[in-house]
């Protein structure tokens, strides 16, 4: 029943979003937006909250973590562990503009190296390889220009178990997010996202899980911006804990179509990773 529910949720979300996006559009994947009509570049990265803006029709965008380091030290029920992860090409996102308000996205960890040391038992687990893959459909509902005062998007997704060496839970999962942004005077903005997910319960069913994030952004110059984000994740499962982080980052636009970013996320609850440092890029073509 629950597996049927996640399939129906994902399929209906994609159908609803695609139907809304395809109605009355001018440019398409095969009739690209002219270069001189491109909107200012926006990206899903580096904040955890996604943007409400789509990639221009007929254009492509690659967003990726060049390098990411994650550290988490925990002690639970008398067992203490040290978890270290290194990502190269982590969260690589290929975005393809389908219409003036829609893009499709394919996201995967190209290489992930995980080392878990059980300091109580004196054992070590090492895993490395490719991670899971997400397929997402971004639809801008209104405000598809980064200068618009109010913007809202719809973002259904499905996660496919493509991981190697147990770097995932080997289950199909999915959900739908609502990213938004509000622009204020003097380069300030307030963005965020609320997201409903269906995650595996470890047996044969699914439970709901909820994401909420708020992002305060500031344009420091025409090319440099910074953000602060508060992020929460909570699964509706017995014993599940809050995964909350406080995040900081900067973005620098080298050109109209290429930007770099540097970021650090701090866990503010025990269940969250202690720290995550990463640098990345976004390139439109």
C-alpha positions in Angstrom: 0.0 0.0 0.0 2.7 2.5 1.0 4.9 1.6 -2.0 1.8 2.2 -4.2 1.3 5.6 -2.4 4.9 6.8 -3.1 4.5 5.8 -6.8 1.2 7.6 -7.1 2.6 10.7 -5.3 5.6 10.9 -7.5 3.8 10.2 -10.8 1.0 12.6 -10.0 3.4 15.3 -8.9 5.4 15.0 -12.1 2.3 15.0 -14.2 0.8 18.0 -12.4 4.0 20.0 -12.7 4.6 19.1 -16.3 1.1 19.9 -17.4 1.3 23.3 -15.7 4.6 24.0 -17.3 3.8 23.0 -20.8 0.7 25.1 -21.1 1.2 28.2 -23.2 5.0 28.2 -23.3 7.0 29.9 -26.1 10.5 28.4 -25.9 11.3 24.7 -25.5 14.2 22.3 -25.4 14.1 22.2 -29.2 13.4 26.0 -29.5 15.9 27.4 -27.1 15.8 30.8 -25.5 18.1 33.2 -27.5 21.3 33.9 -25.6 20.5 37.7 -25.5 17.2 36.8 -23.7 18.6 34.6 -21.0 17.7 35.4 -17.4 20.4 36.1 -14.9 21.9 32.7 -13.8 20.5 31.1 -10.7 21.4 27.7 -9.1 20.1 25.1 -6.7 23.4 25.3 -4.8 25.0 26.0 -2.4 22.2 26.3 0.2 20.2 23.2 1.1 17.0 25.0 0.1 16.5 24.9 -3.6 15.7 27.9 -5.7 12.3 28.6 -7.3 13.9 29.5 -10.7 14.2 27.2 -13.7 17.0 26.9 -16.3 16.1 28.7 -19.6 14.5 26.5 -22.2 17.0 24.7 -24.4 20.0 25.4 -22.1 21.9 23.2 -19.7 23.5 23.7 -16.3 25.9 21.6 -14.3 26.2 22.2 -10.6 28.6 20.2 -8.4 30.7 20.0 -5.3 34.3 20.0 -6.4 35.2 18.7 -3.0 33.2 18.1 0.2 34.3 16.9 3.7 31.8 15.7 6.3 32.6 14.8 9.9 30.4 13.4 12.6 31.4 12.0 16.0 28.6 10.3 18.0 28.0 8.2 21.1 24.7 6.3 21.3 23.7 3.5 23.7 27.2 3.0 24.8 28.7 2.9 21.3 31.0 5.7 20.1 31.7 6.1 16.4 33.7 8.5 14.2 32.4 9.0 10.7 34.5 10.8 8.0 33.3 11.2 4.4 35.0 12.8 1.3 33.0 13.6 -1.8 34.4 14.4 -5.3 31.7 15.6 -7.6 29.2 15.2 -4.8 25.6 16.3 -5.5 26.4 16.8 -9.2 23.2 18.2 -10.8 22.6 18.2 -14.5 19.8 20.5 -15.3 18.1 20.7 -18.7 15.7 23.5 -19.6 12.5 22.1 -21.0 10.3 25.1 -21.3 10.3 28.8 -20.2 9.3 27.6 -16.7 10.5 24.0 -16.4 13.7 22.0 -16.1 14.5 18.4 -15.4 17.3 17.5 -13.1 19.5 14.4 -12.6 21.5 14.4 -9.4 24.1 12.0 -8.1 27.3 11.6 -6.0 30.0 10.8 -8.6 32.4 9.6 -5.9 32.0 9.1 -2.2 34.6 7.8 0.3 33.2 6.9 3.7 35.1 5.7 6.8 33.3 4.7 10.0 35.4 3.9 13.0 33.6 2.2 15.9 35.8 3.4 18.8 34.1 1.1 21.3 34.6 -2.1 19.4 37.8 -1.1 17.7 36.5 -1.8 14.2 36.4 0.1 10.9 34.0 0.1 7.9 35.2 1.6 4.6 33.0 2.2 1.6 33.6 4.0 -1.7 31.9 4.5 -5.0 28.9 6.1 -6.7 25.8 7.2 -4.7 22.1 7.2 -5.3 20.5 9.2 -8.1 17.6 11.7 -7.9 15.4 12.7 -10.9 13.6 16.0 -10.3 11.2 18.3 -12.2 11.5 22.0 -11.4 8.4 24.1 -12.3 8.3 27.8 -11.6 4.8 28.9 -10.6 5.5 32.6 -10.6 8.4 35.0 -10.4 11.0 33.2 -12.7 13.4 36.1 -12.7 15.9 36.5 -9.8 14.9 40.2 -9.6 11.2 39.4 -9.1 10.0 40.4 -5.7 8.1 37.1 -5.1 8.9 33.7 -6.5 7.6 30.2 -6.0 8.4 26.8 -7.5 7.2 23.2 -7.3 9.9 20.4 -7.2 8.7 16.8 -7.2 11.5 14.2 -7.1 12.2 10.5 -7.0 15.3 8.8 -5.6 16.6 5.7 -7.3 18.9 3.2 -5.5 22.0 3.3 -7.8 24.6 3.3 -5.0 27.6 1.0 -4.7 28.9 -0.7 -1.5 25.9 0.1 0.7 26.3 3.9 0.3 22.5 4.1 0.4 19.5 2.3 1.7 18.7 0.5 -1.7 15.1 1.8 -1.7 13.1 4.0 -4.0 12.0 7.2 -2.2 10.4 10.4 -3.3 8.7 13.6 -2.4 7.8 17.2 -3.4 9.2 20.5 -2.4 8.0 24.1 -2.5 11.0 26.5 -2.8 10.3 30.3 -2.6 12.1 33.6 -2.5 11.3 37.2 -1.5 13.5 40.1 -2.5 13.9 43.2 -0.4 15.7 46.5 -0.8 19.5 46.9 -0.6 20.2 43.4 -1.9 18.6 41.4 0.9 16.5 38.4 0.3 14.6 35.7 2.3 14.3 32.3 0.7 13.6 28.8 1.8 11.7 25.6 1.1 9.2 23.2 2.7 9.4 19.7 1.5 7.3 16.5 2.1 9.1 13.2 1.7 8.3 9.5 1.9 11.2 7.6 3.3 11.6 3.9 3.9 10.8 2.6 7.4 13.5 -0.1 7.2 11.1 -2.9 6.4 8.6 -2.9 3.5 6.8 0.4 4.1 7.3 4.2 4.1 6.9 7.0 6.6 6.6 10.7 6.0 9.6 13.0 6.6 9.6 16.8 6.6 12.2 19.4 5.5 12.0 23.1 6.3 14.7 25.7 5.6 15.0 29.5 5.7 17.8 31.3 3.9 18.8 35.0 4.5 20.8 36.3 1.6 22.7 39.5 0.9 24.2 40.7 -2.4 27.5 42.3 -1.3 28.6 43.4 -4.8 27.4 42.8 -8.3 29.3 39.5 -8.3 29.6 38.5 -4.6 26.8 37.3 -2.4 26.5 35.5 1.0 23.9 33.6 2.8 22.9 32.1 6.2 20.6 29.2 6.4 18.7 27.3 9.1 17.7 23.8 8.0 15.6 21.1 9.7 14.8 17.5 8.8 12.5 15.1 10.8 11.2 11.7 9.9 7.9 10.7 11.4 9.3 7.4 12.8 9.8 6.0 16.3 13.1 7.2 17.8 13.8 9.6 14.9 15.7 12.7 15.9 15.8 16.2 14.5 18.6 16.8 12.0 19.2 20.6 12.2 22.0 22.6 10.8 23.2 26.2 10.7 24.8 27.0 7.3 27.0 29.8 5.9 28.3 30.4 2.5 29.5 32.8 -0.2 29.0 32.8 -4.0 31.2 34.6 -6.6 30.1 35.0 -10.2 33.2 34.8 -12.4 31.1 35.3 -15.5 27.4 35.5 -16.4 27.4 31.7 -16.8 30.0 30.5 -14.3 30.1 30.8 -10.5 32.1 29.4 -7.6 31.1 29.0 -3.9 32.6 28.1 -0.6 30.4 26.9 2.4 30.4 25.4 5.8 27.5 23.7 7.6 27.4 23.1 11.4 25.2 20.6 13.1 23.1 22.0 15.9 21.5 18.7 17.0 23.2 15.5 17.9 21.7 13.6 15.0 23.1 16.0 12.4 26.6 15.9 11.0 29.0 17.9 13.1 30.5 19.9 10.2 30.4 19.9 6.4 32.8 22.0 4.4 32.5 22.1 0.6 33.5 24.1 -2.4 31.7 24.0 -5.7 30.7 25.5 -9.1 27.8 26.0 -11.4 28.2 26.4 -15.1 25.4 27.2 -17.7 25.7 26.5 -21.4 
